[in-house]
C-alpha cells in the first residue's frame, strides 16, 4: 500500500534561510528543515514532497497536484501570504488538511502588514513564531489527523 503523501511547500526567499536575516529567521537552512520534515514524515509513515519556489505559477502547479494526491499540506507561503490571491484560490481547491507555517511570529513583527496572511482563509490551522520546529509540529499534526 502506498504511503499517504504530504506536500511541504515553501514560498519566496526561503531558499536563503540560514543567510537571510538570521536575527529573525535563525541559522537553520531550508535543507535542514527539509531533513526535519522528512524524519517526522518517515516516523509517521508519510511520503514527504518538499518544494520551494520564488514563482507563483510553480506554487500553483504543486497545489493543483496536491489537490489530487495529497493527504495534507504544510505551507510557508512567505511573501505570497500578502499578495498571492491565485495561491489562495488554489489552496481553497484542496480538500485535505492545510497547516500554514511561519518561522517568525508574523503578529509581532514591526511591519503591521505581515500579520495579515491571505492564506489563513484556506488553512486548517496556523503555526507562527516557533522557528523551524513549527514545521515539525505541522507535520505531526497532519499525521495525527490522518491517524484518527
C-alpha positions as CSV (number, residue, x, y, z in Angstrom):
1,X,0.0,0.0,0.0
2,X,1.3,3.5,-0.9
3,X,2.2,5.9,1.8
4,X,0.0,9.0,2.2
5,X,1.5,12.0,0.5
6,X,2.3,15.2,2.4
7,X,3.3,18.3,0.5
8,X,5.6,20.7,2.3
9,X,5.6,23.9,0.2
10,X,7.8,27.0,0.7
11,X,7.5,30.4,-0.9
12,X,9.8,33.2,-1.9
13,X,13.3,33.8,-0.5
14,X,13.1,30.8,1.8
15,X,16.0,29.2,-0.1
16,X,18.1,31.8,1.7
17,X,17.3,30.6,5.2
18,X,20.5,30.5,7.3
19,X,21.9,33.5,5.5
20,X,18.9,35.9,5.3
21,X,18.3,38.0,8.4
22,X,19.4,35.3,10.9
23,X,18.3,37.6,13.8
24,X,14.7,37.0,12.6
25,X,14.8,33.6,10.9
26,X,17.7,31.9,12.6
27,X,20.6,30.0,11.2
28,X,18.8,26.8,10.2
29,X,18.8,26.3,6.4
30,X,15.9,25.1,4.2
31,X,17.8,21.9,3.7
32,X,17.9,21.4,7.5
33,X,14.1,22.0,7.6
34,X,13.6,19.5,4.8
35,X,15.5,16.9,6.8
36,X,13.4,17.6,9.9
37,X,10.2,17.2,7.9
38,X,11.3,14.1,6.2
39,X,12.3,12.5,9.5
40,X,8.9,13.4,11.1
41,X,7.1,12.2,7.9
42,X,9.0,8.9,7.9
43,X,8.2,8.3,11.5
44,X,4.5,8.8,10.7
45,X,4.5,6.8,7.5
46,X,4.1,9.7,5.2
47,X,5.8,10.4,1.9
48,X,7.0,14.0,2.0
49,X,7.2,16.0,-1.2
50,X,9.2,19.1,-0.2
51,X,9.4,22.1,-2.6
52,X,10.5,25.8,-2.6
53,X,9.8,28.4,-5.2
54,X,10.1,32.1,-5.9
55,X,7.5,31.8,-8.7
56,X,3.8,31.9,-8.1
57,X,2.9,29.8,-11.1
58,X,5.1,27.0,-9.8
59,X,3.4,27.0,-6.3
60,X,0.0,26.9,-8.0
61,X,1.2,23.9,-10.1
62,X,2.2,22.0,-6.9
63,X,-1.1,22.9,-5.3
64,X,-3.0,21.5,-8.3
65,X,-1.0,18.3,-8.0
66,X,-1.7,18.2,-4.2
67,X,-5.4,18.7,-4.8
68,X,-5.5,15.3,-6.4
69,X,-3.0,13.3,-4.4
70,X,-2.1,14.9,-1.0
71,X,-3.3,13.7,2.4
72,X,-2.1,17.0,3.8
73,X,-0.3,20.2,3.0
74,X,2.2,22.2,5.1
75,X,2.8,25.6,3.5
76,X,5.1,28.5,4.4
77,X,3.8,31.0,1.8
78,X,6.3,33.6,2.9
79,X,5.7,36.8,0.8
80,X,2.9,35.1,-1.1
81,X,1.0,35.5,2.2
82,X,0.3,39.1,1.4
83,X,-0.5,39.3,-2.3
84,X,-0.9,35.7,-3.5
85,X,-4.6,35.6,-4.4
86,X,-4.1,32.9,-7.1
87,X,-2.3,30.7,-4.5
88,X,-5.2,31.3,-2.0
89,X,-7.7,30.2,-4.7
90,X,-5.6,27.0,-5.4
91,X,-5.4,26.2,-1.7
92,X,-9.2,26.5,-1.4
93,X,-9.5,23.8,-4.1
94,X,-7.6,21.3,-1.8
95,X,-9.8,19.2,0.4
96,X,-7.1,18.0,2.7
97,X,-5.8,19.5,6.0
98,X,-3.6,22.6,5.4
99,X,-1.3,24.0,8.0
100,X,0.2,27.4,7.4
101,X,3.7,27.8,9.0
102,X,5.7,30.9,9.6
103,X,9.2,30.8,11.2
104,X,8.9,34.2,12.8
105,X,5.9,35.4,14.7
106,X,4.2,37.4,12.0
107,X,1.9,39.1,14.6
108,X,4.8,40.5,16.5
109,X,6.9,41.9,13.5
110,X,7.5,45.6,13.1
111,X,5.7,45.7,9.8
112,X,2.0,45.5,10.6
113,X,1.1,44.2,7.1
114,X,2.9,40.9,7.9
115,X,0.2,39.9,10.4
116,X,-2.4,39.7,7.6
117,X,-1.8,36.5,5.7
118,X,-4.4,35.8,3.0
119,X,-3.7,32.1,3.2
120,X,-5.2,31.8,6.6
121,X,-8.6,31.8,5.0
122,X,-7.8,28.4,3.4
123,X,-5.8,26.9,6.3
124,X,-7.0,24.4,8.8
125,X,-4.6,26.0,11.3
126,X,-1.5,28.2,11.6
127,X,1.8,27.9,13.4
128,X,3.7,31.1,13.7
129,X,6.8,32.1,15.6
130,X,8.1,28.7,16.7
131,X,11.1,28.7,14.3
132,X,11.9,25.6,12.2
133,X,10.2,23.5,14.9
134,X,6.9,24.8,13.6
135,X,7.3,22.6,10.5
136,X,7.8,19.5,12.7
137,X,4.7,20.3,14.6
138,X,2.7,20.9,11.4
139,X,3.8,17.5,10.0
140,X,3.0,15.8,13.3
141,X,-0.5,17.5,13.4
142,X,-1.4,16.3,9.9
143,X,-0.1,12.8,10.8
144,X,-2.3,12.8,13.9
145,X,-5.4,13.9,11.8
146,X,-4.8,11.1,9.3
147,X,-4.4,8.5,12.1
148,X,-7.8,9.5,13.7
